[in-house]
Amino acid sequence: MAEGTLRKMSWAKRLQIIAIAVAVLAAVFFGFLEYTQRPQFCVTCHYMEPYYQSWQQSSHNQVSCLKCHYPPGFKSVIRAKIVAISQVVQYVTKTYGTKPWAEVEDAACLRSGCHETRLLAGTVPFGPDGTIRFDHSHHLKDLKRGKQLRCTSCHAQIVQGQHLTVTPSTCFLCHFKSVSWQQDLSRCQTCHDVTKIPANRFDHRHILANKVDCKRCHGDITRGTGEVPRQHCLSCHNEADRLAKYEDLDLVHSTHVTKHKVECSECHIEITHSIRKVSLAEGLNCRDCHSGTHENQLRLYVGASAVEPHRSPEPSPMYQVNVHCVGCHTSERELAEGGKVRATTPESCDTCHSPGYGQILQGWRALLAQRLPETERALAAVTPAVKGRAELQESLKLALGKVDEVKAGHGVHNIGFAMALLAEAQNEALKLAKAAGLKLEVSGVPEAQVMKANECRLCHLEPPTATLSFAGKPFPHGPHARAVEQCTACHTPRSDHGKTTLKPEDCARCHGGVEMPHPAGFRRQAKATLERVGVAACATCHKGERAEACQPCHTTAPADKEVDGVRFSHAKHLSHPEVRCVACHSAWPDHGRVTVGKAQCTACHGGVAMPHPGDWAETHPAFARENGVDSCEKCHAGGMSGEFCGACHG
């Protein structure tokens, strides 16, 4: 605008132009102010890119940077702008550092609309399976080991790419470093609610009741010391007076933890915490000194075979729920050569399970004491016969290797796998004996198949046989256990051990609709019942050919009767060991119908016409000379000296 024109302009016009200019400048200023508050502005500086990307992937990606990095209030907004301008100047002048430092105050996290109720939430579940109990109020309001924590003591960005996430290593430092003075701090139940662990993994209720230390089963659960090497201080400090305060722990922690946001791992060596699974790859801590001493036991425990390395593992059930060796080896036993060794006793089983479980261990030992020697004897019997025969020697070597694995690994460490190896070794011995032309008898280790088919039989080698009371009625457990293939037909599986799922109405369903136990007067209605359910229902309990057909109801033989004019004796026929009711009568449901005629009677009596023809007294000598007297003696016991024949033959 020309100077002359400006002089001619009225003051009102001048003020109007100035006001417009100020408004434009204000709009630009506040627009820029608003833009600089957006997270997108932060990546103007390239070194902020990793933090911006991790923020985008975090649960806070809808919250602006300033809302977290500065506490609520107008003063904080002004301070944020001043700091931001300073950072922009440093970036333009290239005087910035590539590792920005940020301190998030608790007030920013607990502001209205964010986590203002977090301290009132009480205990909340934490961890991948939700079994860890955590209370924010307990950690932020109370001093922890004499130190005031902040939100960012646990929520930090130690791992690049994870924006403000929980850092478990911070928990481990506090709970496990030098806690001998406060045992509850490192006690597992302080944080872990083991009742939330799924029962199909392991039911810990008995463990809690007996106050068993978790480390007894799970072994070493922490690694690392959590110490602070003096040289770590040099990463940030180089002033001699500050370095001299290294031993002043109260000052160091109040400065770094309470006043400033410094991650614990910046100074401390990490402590890791987890259940260490027993594995062949990692081995046992004992190997540090005793290399390979317990490798055979460990191999059997995890169900791996050295002689068949490609075989699918068949681990012990205790291995599957992460029970460490010291979980069972609880007693100390003196060694003859000096020193002590941890041993297993029946009481070791009772502690974690329930009284009486120790009998299972004794049963395993007794079973191995029977099956192991008989397998060794079988292989020893075929060894001389296969000597020099290369094709058989390899099979013998494999079988002997399996026996050695059971012996060296102590079969009780995995009884199911041990029985399977012995069964395979005996089967191999039979094949070798057949190839060598030898006769060999072995048991075949029947327990191996039973244990494989029914996991309950791993412990219950013989099901209980006592008669129990069920629904107010006597219940013979033995016959029922033998009649079903799986214990889970009536009981809950191992994960929820031993509860009875059977209901009273299930009995009749399993027994083909027959009321169990039979009511009074059942014999009078047995015929109608059998016509309805069939003999198969009765045969589930009443085993044997005679019982399956008649004897449960017909306890005595029917009286003699006339058949085609001849007296027929049921008692005499049934007294013969080879005669069964079903030889002449139909089975159920076509109850009792006679199924034979004269031709069958004659055939059964060795060709003798039954009943004898009228001229038999004159013709039977010719039959006896031609066919012998064996057929006659089926009925006329005693032969020529018997009472019947003696009446005529003297």
VOSEMAR-795427 format. One record per residue (C-alpha): residue in three letters; x, y, z. Coordinates in steps of 0.1 Angstrom, whole numbers, padded with zeros to 4 digits, always signed. Layout:
% residues N
ALAXYZ
...
//
This chain:
% residues 650
MET+0000+0000+0000
ALA+0014+0034-0009
GLU+0025+0057+0019
GLY+0003+0084+0007
THR-0027+0062+0006
LEU-0020+0051+0042
ARG-0019+0087+0054
LYS-0052+0095+0038
MET-0068+0064+0055
SER-0089+0071+0085
TRP-0080+0057+0119
ALA-0110+0035+0119
LYS-0098+0019+0086
ARG-0063+0014+0100
LEU-0076-0003+0131
GLN-0098-0026+0110
ILE-0067-0037+0089
ILE-0046-0042+0120
ALA-0074-0063+0136
ILE-0077-0085+0105
ALA-0039-0090+0105
VAL-0039-0099+0142
ALA-0068-0123+0136
VAL-0050-0140+0108
LEU-0018-0143+0128
ALA-0037-0156+0158
ALA-0055-0182+0136
VAL-0021-0193+0121
PHE-0006-0194+0156
PHE-0034-0214+0172
GLY-0037-0236+0142
PHE+0000-0243+0144
LEU-0004-0248+0182
GLU-0032-0273+0176
TYR-0012-0292+0149
THR+0019-0294+0171
GLN-0002-0313+0197
ARG-0010-0341+0173
PRO+0011-0373+0173
GLN+0017-0369+0136
PHE+0038-0338+0143
CYS+0062-0358+0166
VAL+0076-0377+0136
THR+0088-0345+0121
CYS+0120-0355+0139
HIS+0130-0387+0123
TYR+0144-0402+0155
MET+0109-0403+0169
GLU+0097-0427+0142
PRO+0102-0460+0162
TYR+0083-0445+0192
TYR+0055-0433+0169
GLN+0052-0467+0153
SER+0051-0485+0186
TRP+0024-0460+0198
GLN+0003-0468+0167
GLN+0003-0505+0176
SER-0004-0500+0213
SER-0036-0499+0232
HIS-0031-0461+0236
ASN-0031-0453+0199
GLN-0062-0431+0203
VAL-0046-0410+0231
SER-0024-0380+0221
CYS+0012-0379+0231
LEU+0008-0348+0253
LYS-0021-0363+0273
CYS+0003-0390+0286
HIS+0036-0372+0287
TYR+0023-0342+0307
PRO+0000-0341+0337
PRO-0034-0324+0334
GLY-0036-0286+0338
PHE-0029-0254+0318
LYS+0006-0251+0332
SER+0015-0284+0318
VAL+0002-0274+0283
ILE+0024-0243+0284
ARG+0054-0263+0296
ALA+0048-0289+0268
LYS+0048-0261+0242
ILE+0080-0246+0255
VAL+0097-0281+0256
ALA+0084-0289+0221
ILE+0097-0256+0206
SER+0130-0263+0223
GLN+0131-0298+0207
VAL+0123-0283+0173
VAL+0151-0258+0176
GLN+0175-0286+0187
TYR+0164-0307+0157
VAL+0169-0278+0132
THR+0203-0269+0147
LYS+0212-0306+0148
THR+0221-0304+0185
TYR+0196-0331+0195
GLY+0203-0365+0210
THR+0191-0397+0192
LYS+0178-0412+0225
PRO+0150-0390+0237
TRP+0141-0392+0274
ALA+0105-0389+0287
GLU+0091-0390+0321
VAL+0054-0399+0325
GLU+0039-0387+0358
ASP+0013-0408+0376
ALA-0011-0378+0374
ALA-0012-0382+0336
CYS-0022-0419+0339
LEU-0048-0413+0367
ARG-0064-0382+0351
SER-0102-0381+0345
GLY-0113-0401+0315
CYS-0082-0424+0316
HIS-0073-0446+0346
GLU-0088-0425+0374
THR-0105-0456+0390
ARG-0075-0479+0386
LEU-0065-0477+0423
LEU-0101-0486+0433
ALA-0103-0516+0410
GLY-0089-0541+0435
THR-0073-0573+0425
VAL-0072-0579+0387
PRO-0060-0610+0368
PHE-0028-0608+0349
GLY-0006-0630+0328
PRO-0013-0651+0297
ASP-0036-0675+0317
GLY-0050-0650+0342
THR-0036-0669+0372
ILE-0016-0639+0386
ARG-0032-0616+0411
PHE-0023-0579+0409
ASP-0035-0549+0429
HIS-0025-0514+0416
SER-0035-0498+0449
HIS-0013-0521+0469
HIS+0017-0513+0447
LEU+0013-0475+0442
LYS+0000-0464+0476
ASP+0023-0486+0498
LEU+0060-0485+0499
LYS+0075-0516+0482
ARG+0107-0526+0499
GLY+0108-0490+0513
LYS+0105-0475+0478
GLN+0077-0455+0463
LEU+0068-0469+0429
ARG+0053-0451+0399
CYS+0031-0463+0371
THR+0061-0463+0348
SER+0080-0485+0372
CYS+0061-0514+0357
HIS+0046-0499+0325
ALA+0076-0490+0304
GLN+0092-0493+0270
ILE+0122-0514+0277
VAL+0116-0536+0247
GLN+0117-0516+0215
GLY+0084-0517+0196
GLN+0063-0523+0228
HIS+0049-0490+0239
LEU+0042-0486+0276
THR+0036-0523+0283
VAL+0039-0542+0315
THR+0075-0552+0320
PRO+0075-0585+0340
SER+0113-0584+0347
THR+0106-0554+0370
CYS+0083-0576+0390
PHE+0109-0603+0393
LEU+0136-0579+0405
CYS+0114-0567+0433
HIS+0100-0601+0443
PHE+0131-0623+0440
LYS+0162-0602+0446
SER+0176-0608+0481
VAL+0143-0616+0498
SER+0155-0638+0526
TRP+0144-0611+0550
GLN+0108-0612+0537
GLN+0098-0647+0526
ASP+0062-0638+0516
LEU+0076-0615+0489
SER+0089-0645+0469
ARG+0062-0669+0479
CYS+0044-0682+0448
GLN+0009-0679+0462
THR+0015-0642+0469
CYS+0009-0636+0432
HIS-0003-0668+0416
ASP-0038-0681+0422
VAL-0031-0718+0415
THR-0068-0726+0418
LYS-0072-0709+0384
ILE-0049-0734+0368
PRO-0070-0758+0347
ALA-0077-0790+0365
ASN-0068-0810+0333
ARG-0032-0799+0339
PHE-0031-0806+0376
ASP-0055-0801+0406
HIS-0034-0781+0431
ARG-0060-0781+0460
HIS-0042-0809+0478
ILE-0009-0790+0474
LEU-0024-0759+0490
ALA-0039-0779+0518
ASN-0005-0795+0527
LYS+0013-0762+0521
VAL+0038-0778+0498
ASP+0065-0755+0484
CYS+0060-0750+0447
LYS+0098-0753+0441
ARG+0096-0788+0454
CYS+0079-0800+0422
HIS+0090-0773+0398
GLY+0126-0769+0408
ASP+0146-0737+0401
ILE+0121-0711+0390
THR+0144-0680+0389
ARG+0176-0672+0371
GLY+0198-0642+0375
THR+0210-0621+0404
GLY+0195-0587+0399
GLU+0228-0571+0410
VAL+0239-0536+0397
PRO+0275-0536+0385
ARG+0292-0503+0393
GLN+0301-0498+0356
HIS+0264-0495+0348
CYS+0264-0461+0365
LEU+0289-0448+0339
SER+0263-0451+0312
CYS+0247-0419+0325
HIS+0270-0404+0350
ASN+0307-0394+0350
GLU+0308-0370+0380
ALA+0329-0384+0408
ASP+0306-0371+0436
ARG+0276-0389+0421
LEU+0295-0421+0415
ALA+0306-0420+0451
LYS+0270-0424+0462
TYR+0268-0459+0447
GLU+0263-0475+0481
ASP+0236-0451+0492
LEU+0207-0473+0481
ASP+0179-0451+0496
LEU+0192-0421+0477
VAL+0197-0440+0445
HIS+0163-0455+0444
SER+0144-0424+0455
THR+0162-0404+0428
HIS+0159-0429+0400
VAL+0126-0447+0408
THR+0105-0422+0427
LYS+0116-0388+0413
HIS+0125-0398+0378
LYS+0113-0424+0354
VAL+0143-0448+0351
GLU+0136-0485+0341
CYS+0150-0509+0367
SER+0167-0529+0339
GLU+0188-0498+0330
CYS+0208-0505+0361
HIS+0200-0541+0373
ILE+0210-0574+0358
GLU+0178-0591+0347
ILE+0161-0618+0368
THR+0140-0642+0348
HIS+0112-0663+0363
SER+0094-0693+0348
ILE+0089-0730+0353
ARG+0118-0748+0337
LYS+0106-0779+0319
VAL+0127-0810+0323
SER+0141-0819+0289
LEU+0168-0840+0274
ALA+0181-0809+0255
GLU+0185-0788+0287
GLY+0193-0816+0311
LEU+0194-0812+0349
ASN+0214-0788+0371
CYS+0231-0818+0385
ARG+0250-0822+0353
ASP+0272-0792+0362
CYS+0291-0816+0383
HIS+0277-0851+0376
SER+0277-0853+0338
GLY+0253-0879+0325
THR+0248-0895+0359
HIS+0210-0896+0357
GLU+0206-0895+0319
ASN+0190-0930+0318
GLN+0164-0921+0344
LEU+0157-0888+0327
ARG+0154-0905+0293
LEU+0128-0930+0307
TYR+0110-0902+0325
VAL+0104-0882+0293
GLY+0096-0913+0274
ALA+0125-0913+0249
SER+0143-0944+0237
ALA+0180-0945+0231
VAL+0178-0977+0211
GLU+0150-0963+0190
PRO+0158-0926+0187
HIS+0131-0919+0162
ARG+0103-0934+0183
SER+0075-0910+0194
PRO+0080-0900+0230
GLU+0058-0917+0257
PRO+0063-0893+0287
SER+0053-0900+0322
PRO+0021-0883+0334
MET+0041-0865+0360
TYR+0064-0851+0334
GLN+0034-0838+0315
VAL+0024-0816+0344
ASN+0060-0804+0350
VAL+0068-0823+0382
HIS+0106-0820+0388
CYS+0127-0849+0401
VAL+0128-0834+0436
GLY+0090-0835+0437
CYS+0092-0872+0443
HIS+0128-0876+0457
THR+0121-0860+0490
SER+0139-0882+0515
GLU+0177-0883+0521
ARG+0194-0917+0522
GLU+0230-0923+0534
LEU+0253-0938+0508
ALA+0277-0966+0517
GLU+0306-0946+0502
GLY+0297-0914+0521
GLY+0273-0886+0513
LYS+0236-0885+0509
VAL+0212-0890+0480
ARG+0176-0879+0476
ALA+0154-0910+0476
THR+0117-0917+0470
THR+0095-0934+0496
PRO+0058-0941+0497
GLU+0053-0911+0519
SER+0066-0889+0490
CYS+0034-0899+0470
ASP+0011-0894+0500
THR+0022-0858+0505
CYS+0010-0845+0471
HIS-0018-0869+0464
SER-0035-0885+0494
PRO-0028-0912+0520
GLY-0025-0946+0505
TYR-0009-0935+0472
GLY+0024-0949+0483
GLN+0010-0984+0477
ILE+0010-0975+0440
LEU+0048-0971+0441
GLN+0051-1004+0459
GLY+0029-1020+0433
TRP+0051-1007+0405
ARG+0082-1021+0421
ALA+0066-1055+0426
LEU+0054-1056+0390
LEU+0089-1047+0377
ALA+0104-1073+0400
GLN+0082-1099+0383
ARG+0083-1088+0346
LEU+0119-1077+0343
PRO+0135-1110+0354
GLU+0111-1131+0332
THR+0120-1109+0302
GLU+0157-1113+0309
ARG+0153-1151+0312
ALA+0134-1153+0279
LEU+0161-1134+0261
ALA+0188-1155+0278
ALA+0171-1186+0265
VAL+0172-1176+0229
THR+0207-1160+0229
PRO+0227-1192+0223
ALA+0203-1203+0195
VAL+0208-1170+0175
LYS+0245-1169+0179
GLY+0262-1165+0146
ARG+0230-1156+0127
ALA+0234-1119+0118
GLU+0198-1114+0108
LEU+0186-1125+0143
GLN+0215-1109+0163
GLU+0202-1074+0154
SER+0168-1081+0167
LEU+0182-1096+0199
LYS+0204-1065+0204
LEU+0173-1043+0201
ALA+0154-1063+0226
LEU+0183-1064+0251
GLY+0187-1026+0247
LYS+0150-1021+0257
VAL+0155-1042+0288
ASP+0186-1023+0297
GLU+0167-0990+0293
VAL+0141-1002+0319
LYS+0168-1014+0343
ALA+0191-0984+0340
GLY+0162-0959+0340
HIS+0144-0975+0369
GLY+0110-0984+0355
VAL+0090-0967+0382
HIS+0100-0933+0366
ASN+0076-0942+0338
ILE+0058-0974+0344
GLY+0036-0974+0313
PHE+0066-0969+0290
ALA+0087-0994+0309
MET+0060-1021+0306
ALA+0057-1013+0268
LEU+0094-1018+0264
LEU+0094-1051+0283
ALA+0063-1064+0263
GLU+0081-1055+0230
ALA+0113-1073+0242
GLN+0093-1105+0251
ASN+0075-1104+0218
GLU+0109-1102+0201
ALA+0121-1132+0221
LEU+0091-1152+0209
LYS+0099-1144+0173
LEU+0136-1153+0178
ALA+0126-1186+0194
LYS+0102-1195+0166
ALA+0130-1187+0140
ALA+0154-1209+0160
GLY+0129-1237+0164
LEU+0127-1233+0202
LYS+0096-1236+0224
LEU+0093-1205+0246
GLU+0066-1195+0270
VAL+0063-1159+0282
SER+0036-1138+0299
GLY+0037-1112+0271
VAL+0034-1085+0299
PRO-0003-1080+0296
GLU-0001-1049+0318
ALA+0014-1030+0289
GLN-0017-1032+0268
VAL-0040-1025+0298
MET-0020-0994+0308
LYS-0020-0981+0272
ALA-0058-0986+0268
ASN-0068-0973+0302
GLU-0047-0945+0318
CYS-0062-0953+0352
ARG-0045-0986+0352
LEU-0011-0969+0353
CYS-0016-0964+0390
HIS-0045-0988+0398
LEU-0027-1020+0387
GLU-0056-1040+0401
PRO-0090-1023+0404
PRO-0106-1024+0439
THR-0126-1056+0444
ALA-0145-1048+0476
THR-0183-1046+0477
LEU-0192-1009+0482
SER-0225-0992+0489
PHE-0240-0972+0460
ALA-0273-0955+0462
GLY-0281-0974+0493
LYS-0275-1008+0476
PRO-0245-1032+0476
PHE-0222-1026+0447
PRO-0196-1053+0438
HIS-0168-1031+0424
GLY-0146-1060+0412
PRO-0170-1075+0386
HIS-0179-1041+0373
ALA-0143-1030+0369
ARG-0136-1062+0349
ALA-0166-1058+0327
VAL-0158-1023+0314
GLU-0128-1012+0293
GLN-0125-0977+0308
CYS-0128-0966+0344
THR-0142-0934+0330
ALA-0174-0953+0323
CYS-0182-0946+0359
HIS-0156-0921+0371
THR-0141-0888+0362
PRO-0108-0888+0343
ARG-0073-0883+0359
SER-0076-0845+0356
ASP-0105-0845+0381
HIS-0095-0877+0397
GLY-0118-0904+0408
LYS-0152-0888+0413
THR-0182-0911+0406
THR-0202-0900+0376
LEU-0225-0930+0377
LYS-0261-0924+0387
PRO-0286-0950+0401
GLU-0306-0949+0369
ASP-0275-0957+0349
CYS-0274-0993+0363
ALA-0305-1005+0346
ARG-0294-0988+0313
CYS-0260-1006+0314
HIS-0277-1039+0324
GLY-0301-1039+0295
GLY-0331-1025+0314
VAL-0328-1051+0342
GLU-0333-1035+0377
MET-0301-1038+0397
PRO-0298-1053+0422
HIS-0326-1077+0414
PRO-0357-1071+0435
ALA-0372-1098+0457
GLY-0391-1124+0438
PHE-0371-1118+0406
ARG-0370-1155+0397
ARG-0407-1155+0394
GLN-0406-1128+0367
ALA-0373-1139+0352
LYS-0390-1155+0322
ALA-0408-1123+0312
THR-0376-1103+0318
LEU-0355-1125+0296
GLU-0381-1124+0269
ARG-0378-1086+0271
VAL-0341-1080+0274
GLY-0325-1112+0260
VAL-0299-1135+0275
ALA-0270-1111+0265
ALA-0281-1087+0293
CYS-0278-1114+0319
ALA-0246-1127+0304
THR-0228-1094+0313
CYS-0228-1106+0349
HIS-0235-1143+0348
LYS-0206-1157+0328
GLY-0202-1192+0315
GLU-0221-1213+0289
ARG-0245-1229+0313
ALA-0251-1196+0332
GLU-0257-1177+0300
ALA-0284-1201+0290
CYS-0303-1215+0320
GLN-0287-1217+0354
PRO-0294-1181+0367
CYS-0331-1191+0368
HIS-0332-1229+0366
THR-0312-1238+0397
THR-0324-1275+0396
ALA-0329-1299+0367
PRO-0365-1304+0356
ALA-0382-1336+0365
ASP-0382-1366+0342
LYS-0409-1366+0315
GLU-0423-1388+0287
VAL-0408-1381+0252
ASP-0423-1403+0224
GLY-0435-1428+0249
VAL-0400-1431+0266
ARG-0390-1416+0299
PHE-0365-1388+0295
SER-0342-1379+0324
HIS-0330-1342+0325
ALA-0309-1350+0356
LYS-0290-1379+0339
HIS-0283-1358+0307
LEU-0272-1327+0327
SER-0249-1348+0349
HIS-0228-1356+0318
PRO-0199-1330+0316
GLU-0204-1325+0279
VAL-0241-1319+0279
ARG-0256-1283+0280
CYS-0292-1272+0280
VAL-0286-1254+0247
ALA-0277-1287+0230
CYS-0314-1296+0229
HIS-0332-1263+0236
SER-0333-1229+0220
ALA-0318-1200+0237
TRP-0335-1167+0244
PRO-0357-1150+0233
ASP-0372-1182+0219
HIS-0371-1197+0253
GLY-0368-1234+0259
ARG-0381-1248+0226
VAL-0369-1284+0218
THR-0346-1281+0188
VAL-0336-1318+0184
GLY-0354-1349+0171
LYS-0347-1387+0172
ALA-0320-1383+0145
GLN-0300-1359+0167
CYS-0304-1381+0197
THR-0291-1411+0178
ALA-0261-1391+0165
CYS-0253-1379+0200
HIS-0255-1414+0213
GLY-0229-1428+0189
GLY-0253-1441+0163
VAL-0275-1460+0188
ALA-0312-1455+0181
MET-0328-1434+0208
PRO-0350-1445+0223
HIS-0338-1481+0218
PRO-0360-1501+0194
GLY-0382-1529+0207
ASP-0357-1557+0196
TRP-0327-1540+0211
ALA-0322-1567+0237
GLU-0315-1592+0208
THR-0297-1569+0184
HIS-0274-1548+0207
PRO-0247-1575+0209
ALA-0240-1571+0172
PHE-0238-1533+0176
ALA-0214-1536+0205
ARG-0191-1560+0186
GLU-0190-1537+0156
ASN-0189-1502+0173
GLY-0175-1510+0208
VAL-0191-1501+0241
ASP-0180-1465+0244
SER-0214-1452+0231
CYS-0232-1475+0256
GLU-0211-1462+0285
LYS-0222-1426+0280
CYS-0254-1437+0297
HIS-0247-1470+0312
ALA-0217-1460+0333
GLY-0195-1488+0346
GLY-0195-1510+0315
MET-0198-1547+0319
SER-0193-1545+0356
GLY-0220-1518+0361
GLU-0253-1525+0377
PHE-0273-1522+0345
CYS-0252-1545+0323
GLY-0246-1569+0352
ALA-0282-1577+0355
CYS-0280-1597+0323
HIS-0243-1604+0318
GLY-0235-1614+0354
//
